[in-house]
Amino acid sequence: MLAEFTWPAPYTLHRDPDGIEVRLPRCHLYVMEGFESDMDLAFLSESTGLDDMVSVGDALRVLATDPDRVLPPEPKLINFFGGHASLDKVKNDLRDLLTLLFTYFRPSLEGDFSWVAFYREHAS
């Protein structure tokens, strides 16, 4: 899935028992597979300076409440909601998460985490 996207810098993958860390020079992401193959993609705290990692979905939900922020139009997503764990569900979920990442957080891939201040103040 990662190869389908044009990354701004080379990345390396580091596996551990819970997921895969995607390391770029100025951004560290974490990919996790949850129950029934639900996927999550998060920014690691070493990149954001937050106490915990923050998922792309959670960050986007908070940033969408910022009246001063103009977000790009919502990209076309697959939104595959199969009821059971499957490889197709993993691939489609990850593809959607990466699409959101590249649509709304592309500057973060190069180290721009200016959105974190608003997130820190407004996340509940």
N, CA, C and O atoms as a GROMACS GRO file, in nm:
protein
  496
    1MET      N    1   0.081  -0.118   0.000
    1MET     CA    2   0.000   0.000   0.000
    1MET      C    3   0.087   0.127   0.000
    1MET      O    4   0.057   0.223  -0.070
    2LEU      N    5   0.192   0.125   0.078
    2LEU     CA    6   0.276   0.244   0.089
    2LEU      C    7   0.334   0.285  -0.046
    2LEU      O    8   0.349   0.404  -0.074
    3ALA      N    9   0.366   0.188  -0.128
    3ALA     CA   10   0.429   0.216  -0.258
    3ALA      C   11   0.333   0.285  -0.355
    3ALA      O   12   0.377   0.337  -0.457
    4GLU      N   13   0.204   0.285  -0.325
    4GLU     CA   14   0.107   0.350  -0.412
    4GLU      C   15   0.108   0.502  -0.398
    4GLU      O   16   0.046   0.573  -0.477
    5PHE      N   17   0.179   0.552  -0.298
    5PHE     CA   18   0.181   0.695  -0.269
    5PHE      C   19   0.321   0.751  -0.293
    5PHE      O   20   0.421   0.680  -0.280
    6THR      N   21   0.327   0.878  -0.328
    6THR     CA   22   0.455   0.946  -0.350
    6THR      C   23   0.496   1.013  -0.220
    6THR      O   24   0.439   1.114  -0.179
    7TRP      N   25   0.593   0.956  -0.156
    7TRP     CA   26   0.641   1.005  -0.027
    7TRP      C   27   0.742   1.116  -0.048
    7TRP      O   28   0.818   1.112  -0.145
    8PRO      N   29   0.746   1.216   0.040
    8PRO     CA   30   0.838   1.329   0.022
    8PRO      C   31   0.983   1.296   0.055
    8PRO      O   32   1.074   1.374   0.025
    9ALA      N   33   1.004   1.182   0.117
    9ALA     CA   34   1.140   1.142   0.155
    9ALA      C   35   1.142   0.990   0.169
    9ALA      O   36   1.036   0.927   0.183
   10PRO      N   37   1.260   0.932   0.166
   10PRO     CA   38   1.268   0.786   0.188
   10PRO      C   39   1.218   0.751   0.329
   10PRO      O   40   1.232   0.831   0.422
   11TYR      N   41   1.162   0.634   0.342
   11TYR     CA   42   1.116   0.587   0.473
   11TYR      C   43   1.169   0.446   0.497
   11TYR      O   44   1.206   0.373   0.405
   12THR      N   45   1.170   0.411   0.623
   12THR     CA   46   1.205   0.274   0.661
   12THR      C   47   1.091   0.219   0.745
   12THR      O   48   1.017   0.294   0.810
   13LEU      N   49   1.078   0.087   0.744
   13LEU     CA   50   0.974   0.020   0.821
   13LEU      C   51   1.038  -0.058   0.934
   13LEU      O   52   1.140  -0.125   0.916
   14HIS      N   53   0.978  -0.048   1.052
   14HIS     CA   54   1.028  -0.119   1.170
   14HIS      C   55   0.910  -0.190   1.235
   14HIS      O   56   0.819  -0.127   1.287
   15ARG      N   57   0.914  -0.322   1.230
   15ARG     CA   58   0.804  -0.403   1.285
   15ARG      C   59   0.827  -0.430   1.433
   15ARG      O   60   0.940  -0.445   1.479
   16ASP      N   61   0.716  -0.435   1.506
   16ASP     CA   62   0.718  -0.485   1.642
   16ASP      C   63   0.590  -0.568   1.660
   16ASP      O   64   0.510  -0.576   1.567
   17PRO      N   65   0.569  -0.629   1.775
   17PRO     CA   66   0.453  -0.717   1.790
   17PRO      C   67   0.317  -0.648   1.771
   17PRO      O   68   0.218  -0.715   1.741
   18ASP      N   69   0.310  -0.518   1.789
   18ASP     CA   70   0.182  -0.447   1.782
   18ASP      C   71   0.155  -0.377   1.651
   18ASP      O   72   0.040  -0.340   1.623
   19GLY      N   73   0.256  -0.357   1.569
   19GLY     CA   74   0.234  -0.285   1.445
   19GLY      C   75   0.364  -0.259   1.370
   19GLY      O   76   0.465  -0.327   1.390
   20ILE      N   77   0.357  -0.159   1.284
   20ILE     CA   78   0.473  -0.123   1.202
   20ILE      C   79   0.495   0.027   1.212
   20ILE      O   80   0.404   0.106   1.190
   21GLU      N   81   0.616   0.066   1.246
   21GLU     CA   82   0.653   0.207   1.246
   21GLU      C   83   0.706   0.244   1.109
   21GLU      O   84   0.790   0.174   1.052
   22VAL      N   85   0.656   0.355   1.057
   22VAL     CA   86   0.703   0.410   0.931
   22VAL      C   87   0.786   0.533   0.968
   22VAL      O   88   0.733   0.633   1.017
   23ARG      N   89   0.916   0.524   0.944
   23ARG     CA   90   1.006   0.634   0.983
   23ARG      C   91   1.050   0.713   0.861
   23ARG      O   92   1.115   0.660   0.770
   24LEU      N   93   1.013   0.839   0.860
   24LEU     CA   94   1.065   0.934   0.763
   24LEU      C   95   1.165   1.021   0.839
   24LEU      O   96   1.168   1.017   0.962
   25PRO      N   97   1.246   1.098   0.769
   25PRO     CA   98   1.345   1.179   0.841
   25PRO      C   99   1.286   1.272   0.947
   25PRO      O  100   1.347   1.293   1.052
   26ARG      N  101   1.165   1.328   0.920
   26ARG     CA  102   1.108   1.426   1.013
   26ARG      C  103   0.968   1.391   1.058
   26ARG      O  104   0.896   1.478   1.108
   27CYS      N  105   0.928   1.266   1.042
   27CYS     CA  106   0.794   1.223   1.082
   27CYS      C  107   0.796   1.073   1.108
   27CYS      O  108   0.850   0.995   1.029
   28HIS      N  109   0.735   1.034   1.219
   28HIS     CA  110   0.726   0.892   1.253
   28HIS      C  111   0.578   0.856   1.267
   28HIS      O  112   0.505   0.917   1.344
   29LEU      N  113   0.536   0.755   1.191
   29LEU     CA  114   0.398   0.708   1.191
   29LEU      C  115   0.393   0.566   1.245
   29LEU      O  116   0.494   0.497   1.250
   30TYR      N  117   0.274   0.525   1.284
   30TYR     CA  118   0.257   0.389   1.335
   30TYR      C  119   0.130   0.330   1.276
   30TYR      O  120   0.024   0.392   1.284
   31VAL      N  121   0.140   0.211   1.219
   31VAL     CA  122   0.028   0.141   1.159
   31VAL      C  123  -0.006   0.022   1.248
   31VAL      O  124   0.082  -0.056   1.286
   32MET      N  125  -0.135   0.010   1.283
   32MET     CA  126  -0.179  -0.098   1.371
   32MET      C  127  -0.301  -0.166   1.311
   32MET      O  128  -0.386  -0.102   1.249
   33GLU      N  129  -0.308  -0.295   1.331
   33GLU     CA  130  -0.428  -0.370   1.294
   33GLU      C  131  -0.501  -0.407   1.422
   33GLU      O  132  -0.444  -0.469   1.511
   34GLY      N  133  -0.629  -0.369   1.429
   34GLY     CA  134  -0.709  -0.398   1.547
   34GLY      C  135  -0.807  -0.511   1.524
   34GLY      O  136  -0.790  -0.593   1.434
   35PHE      N  137  -0.909  -0.514   1.606
   35PHE     CA  138  -1.012  -0.617   1.602
   35PHE      C  139  -1.080  -0.620   1.466
   35PHE      O  140  -1.112  -0.515   1.410
   36GLU      N  141  -1.103  -0.738   1.414
   36GLU     CA  142  -1.170  -0.758   1.285
   36GLU      C  143  -1.100  -0.683   1.171
   36GLU      O  144  -1.165  -0.638   1.076
   37SER      N  145  -0.969  -0.670   1.180
   37SER     CA  146  -0.886  -0.606   1.077
   37SER      C  147  -0.910  -0.456   1.062
   37SER      O  148  -0.877  -0.399   0.958
   38ASP      N  149  -0.966  -0.391   1.164
   38ASP     CA  150  -0.977  -0.245   1.160
   38ASP      C  151  -0.836  -0.188   1.171
   38ASP      O  152  -0.761  -0.222   1.263
   39MET      N  153  -0.801  -0.102   1.079
   39MET     CA  154  -0.667  -0.046   1.074
   39MET      C  155  -0.665   0.093   1.137
   39MET      O  156  -0.766   0.163   1.139
   40ASP      N  157  -0.549   0.132   1.187
   40ASP     CA  158  -0.530   0.266   1.239
   40ASP      C  159  -0.391   0.314   1.197
   40ASP      O  160  -0.297   0.236   1.184
   41LEU      N  161  -0.382   0.442   1.175
   41LEU     CA  162  -0.257   0.508   1.136
   41LEU      C  163  -0.241   0.629   1.228
   41LEU      O  164  -0.330   0.713   1.235
   42ALA      N  165  -0.129   0.636   1.296
   42ALA     CA  166  -0.111   0.741   1.396
   42ALA      C  167   0.025   0.808   1.383
   42ALA      O  168   0.122   0.749   1.335
   43PHE      N  169   0.029   0.934   1.430
   43PHE     CA  170   0.155   1.006   1.444
   43PHE      C  171   0.211   0.970   1.581
   43PHE      O  172   0.140   0.977   1.681
   44LEU      N  173   0.338   0.931   1.585
   44LEU     CA  174   0.401   0.899   1.713
   44LEU      C  175   0.433   1.026   1.790
   44LEU      O  176   0.455   1.132   1.731
   45SER      N  177   0.434   1.014   1.922
   45SER     CA  178   0.457   1.130   2.008
   45SER      C  179   0.593   1.195   1.985
   45SER      O  180   0.609   1.315   2.007
   46GLU      N  181   0.692   1.117   1.941
   46GLU     CA  182   0.822   1.176   1.915
   46GLU      C  183   0.818   1.276   1.800
   46GLU      O  184   0.906   1.361   1.788
   47SER      N  185   0.714   1.267   1.715
   47SER     CA  186   0.698   1.363   1.606
   47SER      C  187   0.614   1.483   1.647
   47SER      O  188   0.644   1.597   1.612
   48THR      N  189   0.506   1.456   1.724
   48THR     CA  190   0.412   1.564   1.758
   48THR      C  191   0.448   1.638   1.885
   48THR      O  192   0.408   1.754   1.902
   49GLY      N  193   0.523   1.573   1.974
   49GLY     CA  194   0.551   1.633   2.103
   49GLY      C  195   0.437   1.612   2.203
   49GLY      O  196   0.445   1.661   2.316
   50LEU      N  197   0.332   1.541   2.163
   50LEU     CA  198   0.221   1.510   2.252
   50LEU      C  199   0.261   1.392   2.342
   50LEU      O  200   0.357   1.321   2.313
   51ASP      N  201   0.187   1.373   2.449
   51ASP     CA  202   0.217   1.264   2.542
   51ASP      C  203   0.191   1.127   2.480
   51ASP      O  204   0.262   1.031   2.510
   52ASP      N  205   0.090   1.118   2.394
   52ASP     CA  206   0.053   0.991   2.332
   52ASP      C  207   0.049   1.007   2.182
   52ASP      O  208   0.045   1.118   2.129
   53MET      N  209   0.052   0.893   2.113
   53MET     CA  210   0.036   0.902   1.968
   53MET      C  211  -0.108   0.946   1.939
   53MET      O  212  -0.198   0.927   2.020
   54VAL      N  213  -0.127   1.006   1.822
   54VAL     CA  214  -0.259   1.054   1.783
   54VAL      C  215  -0.291   1.000   1.644
   54VAL      O  216  -0.212   1.013   1.551
   55SER      N  217  -0.408   0.939   1.632
   55SER     CA  218  -0.445   0.882   1.504
   55SER      C  219  -0.479   0.991   1.404
   55SER      O  220  -0.520   1.101   1.442
   56VAL      N  221  -0.461   0.960   1.279
   56VAL     CA  222  -0.494   1.054   1.171
   56VAL      C  223  -0.642   1.091   1.181
   56VAL      O  224  -0.677   1.208   1.164
   57GLY      N  225  -0.729   0.992   1.206
   57GLY     CA  226  -0.872   1.019   1.218
   57GLY      C  227  -0.906   1.112   1.333
   57GLY      O  228  -0.986   1.204   1.316
   58ASP      N  229  -0.845   1.089   1.451
   58ASP     CA  230  -0.871   1.177   1.565
   58ASP      C  231  -0.820   1.318   1.539
   58ASP      O  232  -0.889   1.415   1.570
   59ALA      N  233  -0.702   1.329   1.483
   59ALA     CA  234  -0.648   1.462   1.452
   59ALA      C  235  -0.739   1.534   1.354
   59ALA      O  236  -0.766   1.653   1.371
   60LEU      N  237  -0.785   1.466   1.253
   60LEU     CA  238  -0.871   1.528   1.153
   60LEU      C  239  -1.004   1.572   1.214
   60LEU      O  240  -1.053   1.680   1.181
   61ARG      N  241  -1.063   1.490   1.301
   61ARG     CA  242  -1.189   1.528   1.366
   61ARG      C  243  -1.175   1.657   1.446
   61ARG      O  244  -1.263   1.743   1.443
   62VAL      N  245  -1.063   1.671   1.517
   62VAL     CA  246  -1.040   1.792   1.596
   62VAL      C  247  -1.013   1.911   1.505
   62VAL      O  248  -1.070   2.019   1.525
   63LEU      N  249  -0.928   1.894   1.405
   63LEU     CA  250  -0.894   2.005   1.316
   63LEU      C  251  -1.014   2.053   1.236
   63LEU      O  252  -1.021   2.171   1.201
   64ALA      N  253  -1.109   1.966   1.209
   64ALA     CA  254  -1.229   2.005   1.135
   64ALA      C  255  -1.316   2.103   1.215
   64ALA      O  256  -1.402   2.169   1.158
   65THR      N  257  -1.292   2.113   1.346
   65THR     CA  258  -1.368   2.208   1.428
   65THR      C  259  -1.305   2.347   1.432
   65THR      O  260  -1.363   2.439   1.490
   66ASP      N  261  -1.190   2.363   1.372
   66ASP     CA  262  -1.119   2.492   1.371
   66ASP      C  263  -1.184   2.584   1.269
   66ASP      O  264  -1.173   2.559   1.148
   67PRO      N  265  -1.250   2.691   1.314
   67PRO     CA  266  -1.318   2.780   1.219
   67PRO      C  267  -1.222   2.857   1.128
   67PRO      O  268  -1.263   2.908   1.023
   68ASP      N  269  -1.096   2.865   1.166
   68ASP     CA  270  -0.997   2.938   1.086
   68ASP      C  271  -0.922   2.849   0.988
   68ASP      O  272  -0.839   2.897   0.911
   69ARG      N  273  -0.950   2.721   0.991
   69ARG     CA  274  -0.878   2.626   0.906
   69ARG      C  275  -0.964   2.587   0.787
   69ARG      O  276  -1.078   2.544   0.803
   70VAL      N  277  -0.910   2.601   0.669
   70VAL     CA  278  -0.979   2.557   0.548
   70VAL      C  279  -0.917   2.425   0.505
   70VAL      O  280  -0.801   2.419   0.464
   71LEU      N  281  -0.996   2.321   0.517
   71LEU     CA  282  -0.947   2.188   0.481
   71LEU      C  283  -0.976   2.160   0.334
   71LEU      O  284  -1.075   2.208   0.279
   72PRO      N  285  -0.890   2.082   0.270
   72PRO     CA  286  -0.918   2.041   0.132
   72PRO      C  287  -1.047   1.960   0.127
   72PRO      O  288  -1.091   1.906   0.229
   73PRO      N  289  -1.109   1.951   0.010
   73PRO     CA  290  -1.229   1.868  -0.002
   73PRO      C  291  -1.199   1.724   0.036
   73PRO      O  292  -1.086   1.676   0.021
   74GLU      N  293  -1.300   1.656   0.085
   74GLU     CA  294  -1.282   1.516   0.125
   74GLU      C  295  -1.245   1.433   0.003
   74GLU      O  296  -1.311   1.441  -0.101
   75PRO      N  297  -1.141   1.353   0.016
   75PRO     CA  298  -1.100   1.269  -0.098
   75PRO      C  299  -1.196   1.151  -0.115
   75PRO      O  300  -1.274   1.118  -0.026
   76LYS      N  301  -1.189   1.091  -0.231
   76LYS     CA  302  -1.269   0.971  -0.257
   76LYS      C  303  -1.204   0.855  -0.181
   76LYS      O  304  -1.088   0.822  -0.203
   77LEU      N  305  -1.282   0.795  -0.092
   77LEU     CA  306  -1.234   0.682  -0.013
   77LEU      C  307  -1.306   0.555  -0.054
   77LEU      O  308  -1.414   0.560  -0.114
   78ILE      N  309  -1.247   0.444  -0.022
   78ILE     CA  310  -1.307   0.315  -0.052
   78ILE      C  311  -1.418   0.284   0.047
   78ILE      O  312  -1.523   0.231   0.009
   79ASN      N  313  -1.396   0.316   0.176
   79ASN     CA  314  -1.494   0.290   0.282
   79ASN      C  315  -1.546   0.148   0.279
   79ASN      O  316  -1.667   0.125   0.277
   80PHE      N  317  -1.455   0.055   0.279
   80PHE     CA  318  -1.490  -0.088   0.280
   80PHE      C  319  -1.514  -0.130   0.424
   80PHE      O  320  -1.420  -0.134   0.504
   81PHE      N  321  -1.637  -0.162   0.458
   81PHE     CA  322  -1.670  -0.199   0.595
   81PHE      C  323  -1.713  -0.344   0.605
   81PHE      O  324  -1.822  -0.373   0.653
   82GLY      N  325  -1.628  -0.434   0.562
   82GLY     CA  326  -1.659  -0.576   0.573
   82GLY      C  327  -1.674  -0.615   0.719
   82GLY      O  328  -1.604  -0.561   0.806
   83GLY      N  329  -1.764  -0.706   0.747
   83GLY     CA  330  -1.792  -0.743   0.884
   83GLY      C  331  -1.689  -0.832   0.949
   83GLY      O  332  -1.686  -0.844   1.072
   84HIS      N  333  -1.605  -0.894   0.871
   84HIS     CA  334  -1.508  -0.988   0.926
   84HIS      C  335  -1.367  -0.950   0.883
   84HIS      O  336  -1.347  -0.877   0.786
   85ALA      N  337  -1.271  -1.000   0.958
   85ALA     CA  338  -1.131  -0.975   0.925
   85ALA      C  339  -1.098  -1.034   0.789
   85ALA      O  340  -1.137  -1.147   0.757
   86SER      N  341  -1.025  -0.958   0.709
   86SER     CA  342  -0.982  -1.009   0.579
   86SER      C  343  -0.865  -0.925   0.529
   86SER      O  344  -0.845  -0.812   0.573
   87LEU      N  345  -0.791  -0.981   0.438
   87LEU     CA  346  -0.680  -0.908   0.378
   87LEU      C  347  -0.732  -0.789   0.298
   87LEU      O  348  -0.671  -0.682   0.299
   88ASP      N  349  -0.844  -0.805   0.228
   88ASP     CA  350  -0.903  -0.693   0.153
   88ASP      C  351  -0.940  -0.579   0.246
   88ASP      O  352  -0.919  -0.462   0.212
   89LYS      N  353  -0.996  -0.610   0.361
   89LYS     CA  354  -1.032  -0.505   0.457
   89LYS      C  355  -0.908  -0.431   0.505
   89LYS      O  356  -0.909  -0.308   0.515
   90VAL      N  357  -0.801  -0.504   0.534
   90VAL     CA  358  -0.676  -0.441   0.577
   90VAL      C  359  -0.624  -0.348   0.467
   90VAL      O  360  -0.590  -0.232   0.495
   91LYS      N  361  -0.619  -0.396   0.344
   91LYS     CA  362  -0.566  -0.315   0.234
   91LYS      C  363  -0.651  -0.191   0.209
   91LYS      O  364  -0.597  -0.081   0.194
   92ASN      N  365  -0.782  -0.207   0.205
   92ASN     CA  366  -0.870  -0.094   0.177
   92ASN      C  367  -0.869   0.008   0.290
   92ASN      O  368  -0.868   0.129   0.265
   93ASP      N  369  -0.869  -0.040   0.414
   93ASP     CA  370  -0.863   0.050   0.530
   93ASP      C  371  -0.732   0.130   0.528
   93ASP      O  372  -0.733   0.251   0.548
   94LEU      N  373  -0.622   0.061   0.506
   94LEU     CA  374  -0.492   0.128   0.504
   94LEU      C  375  -0.484   0.227   0.388
   94LEU      O  376  -0.431   0.337   0.404
   95ARG      N  377  -0.535   0.190   0.275
   95ARG     CA  378  -0.535   0.281   0.160
   95ARG      C  379  -0.615   0.408   0.192
   95ARG      O  380  -0.571   0.519   0.160
   96ASP      N  381  -0.731   0.393   0.256
   96ASP     CA  382  -0.811   0.509   0.296
   96ASP      C  383  -0.736   0.597   0.396
   96ASP      O  384  -0.735   0.720   0.383
   97LEU      N  385  -0.672   0.535   0.494
   97LEU     CA  386  -0.597   0.612   0.594
   97LEU      C  387  -0.481   0.688   0.530
   97LEU      O  388  -0.456   0.803   0.564
   98LEU      N  389  -0.411   0.623   0.439
   98LEU     CA  390  -0.301   0.691   0.371
   98LEU      C  391  -0.353   0.804   0.282
   98LEU      O  392  -0.288   0.907   0.268
   99THR      N  393  -0.468   0.785   0.221
   99THR     CA  394  -0.529   0.891   0.141
   99THR      C  395  -0.561   1.011   0.229
   99THR      O  396  -0.536   1.125   0.190
  100LEU      N  397  -0.616   0.988   0.347
  100LEU     CA  398  -0.643   1.098   0.441
  100LEU      C  399  -0.514   1.165   0.484
  100LEU      O  400  -0.506   1.287   0.491
  101LEU      N  401  -0.413   1.085   0.514
  101LEU     CA  402  -0.283   1.139   0.553
  101LEU      C  403  -0.228   1.232   0.445
  101LEU      O  404  -0.186   1.344   0.474
  102PHE      N  405  -0.228   1.186   0.322
  102PHE     CA  406  -0.172   1.265   0.213
  102PHE      C  407  -0.260   1.384   0.176
  102PHE      O  408  -0.210   1.482   0.121
  103THR      N  409  -0.388   1.377   0.203
  103THR     CA  410  -0.478   1.489   0.173
  103THR      C  411  -0.467   1.600   0.278
  103THR      O  412  -0.459   1.718   0.244
  104TYR      N  413  -0.466   1.562   0.404
  104TYR     CA  414  -0.476   1.661   0.512
  104TYR      C  415  -0.347   1.685   0.590
  104TYR      O  416  -0.334   1.788   0.655
  105PHE      N  417  -0.255   1.594   0.584
  105PHE     CA  418  -0.135   1.606   0.668
  105PHE      C  419  -0.005   1.592   0.591
  105PHE      O  420   0.098   1.559   0.650
  106ARG      N  421  -0.006   1.617   0.463
  106ARG     CA  422   0.116   1.603   0.384
  106ARG      C  423   0.231   1.685   0.440
  106ARG      O  424   0.344   1.635   0.444
  107PRO      N  425   0.208   1.812   0.484
  107PRO     CA  426   0.320   1.888   0.541
  107PRO      C  427   0.384   1.819   0.663
  107PRO      O  428   0.503   1.836   0.688
  108SER      N  429   0.305   1.744   0.737
  108SER     CA  430   0.361   1.674   0.854
  108SER      C  431   0.462   1.568   0.814
  108SER      O  432   0.554   1.538   0.891
  109LEU      N  433   0.447   1.512   0.696
  109LEU     CA  434   0.543   1.412   0.650
  109LEU      C  435   0.682   1.473   0.633
  109LEU      O  436   0.782   1.402   0.629
  110GLU      N  437   0.685   1.606   0.622
  110GLU     CA  438   0.813   1.677   0.609
  110GLU      C  439   0.848   1.754   0.737
  110GLU      O  440   0.937   1.838   0.737
  111GLY      N  441   0.775   1.723   0.847
  111GLY     CA  442   0.809   1.782   0.976
  111GLY      C  443   0.726   1.901   1.020
  111GLY      O  444   0.754   1.958   1.125
  112ASP      N  445   0.624   1.940   0.944
  112ASP     CA  446   0.539   2.054   0.983
  112ASP      C  447   0.422   2.003   1.066
  112ASP      O  448   0.326   1.946   1.013
  113PHE      N  449   0.431   2.024   1.196
  113PHE     CA  450   0.326   1.982   1.288
  113PHE      C  451   0.258   2.104   1.352
  113PHE      O  452   0.225   2.102   1.470
  114SER      N  453   0.239   2.208   1.273
  114SER     CA  454   0.178   2.331   1.324
  114SER      C  455   0.035   2.308   1.372
  114SER      O  456  -0.016   2.387   1.452
  115TRP      N  457  -0.030   2.203   1.326
  115TRP     CA  458  -0.167   2.172   1.368
  115TRP      C  459  -0.174   2.121   1.513
  115TRP      O  460  -0.281   2.120   1.572
  116VAL      N  461  -0.061   2.080   1.568
  116VAL     CA  462  -0.061   2.019   1.701
  116VAL      C  463  -0.106   2.117   1.809
  116VAL      O  464  -0.171   2.075   1.905
  117ALA      N  465  -0.074   2.244   1.797
  117ALA     CA  466  -0.116   2.341   1.898
  117ALA      C  467  -0.268   2.346   1.910
  117ALA      O  468  -0.321   2.343   2.021
  118PHE      N  469  -0.338   2.352   1.798
  118PHE     CA  470  -0.485   2.352   1.800
  118PHE      C  471  -0.535   2.218   1.855
  118PHE      O  472  -0.628   2.215   1.936
  119TYR      N  473  -0.476   2.109   1.813
  119TYR     CA  474  -0.516   1.977   1.860
  119TYR      C  475  -0.501   1.967   2.011
  119TYR      O  476  -0.591   1.921   2.080
  120ARG      N  477  -0.387   2.010   2.062
  120ARG     CA  478  -0.359   2.002   2.206
  120ARG      C  479  -0.463   2.079   2.286
  120ARG      O  480  -0.508   2.035   2.391
  121GLU      N  481  -0.501   2.194   2.234
  121GLU     CA  482  -0.597   2.280   2.306
  121GLU      C  483  -0.740   2.229   2.298
  121GLU      O  484  -0.818   2.252   2.390
  122HIS      N  485  -0.776   2.160   2.189
  122HIS     CA  486  -0.916   2.126   2.167
  122HIS      C  487  -0.949   1.977   2.173
  122HIS      O  488  -1.067   1.940   2.168
  123ALA      N  489  -0.851   1.892   2.183
  123ALA     CA  490  -0.879   1.747   2.192
  123ALA      C  491  -0.935   1.719   2.332
  123ALA      O  492  -0.889   1.774   2.432
  124SER      N  493  -1.033   1.631   2.336
  124SER     CA  494  -1.091   1.600   2.468
  124SER      C  495  -1.047   1.464   2.515
  124SER      O  496  -1.086   1.421   2.623
   0.00000   0.00000   0.00000
